[in-house]
Amino acid sequence: MVENGNVEIFQTAANGRVIYTADQRTDEVVELFATYQQSTIFLPLVTQP
């Protein structure tokens, strides 16, 4: 995990990535990260409207 201001970047061995703000540290986001662990692409930014 790399902390950058209020944004945290989780990077997997497969170079998949989920980026979200500290205010969105929810089980749903964590589950989304786990779902795409083996992705070889960079994942889109998880945001709230």
C-alpha positions, -999 to 999 in steps of 0.1 A, spaced: 0 0 0 13 35 -9 -2 65 8 -3 97 -11 -22 124 7 -58 112 11 -54 87 -17 -43 51 -12 -30 29 -40 -32 -8 -37 -11 -27 -63 -12 -64 -69 16 -86 -82 -3 -86 -115 -1 -48 -117 -38 -44 -111 -46 -12 -92 -74 2 -73 -72 39 -62 -97 55 -38 -99 83 -13 -96 76 24 -133 85 28 -142 55 7 -124 28 27 -154 4 27 -158 -33 24 -173 -28 -11 -141 -11 -23 -119 -38 -7 -140 -65 -23 -137 -47 -57 -99 -48 -52 -99 -85 -44 -122 -92 -74 -96 -76 -98 -65 -88 -81 -53 -108 -111 -60 -80 -136 -31 -70 -158 -46 -36 -165 -49 -4 -144 -84 -2 -129 -105 29 -131 -107 54 -103 -134 45 -77 -153 76 -69 -185 88 -55 -208 114 -71 
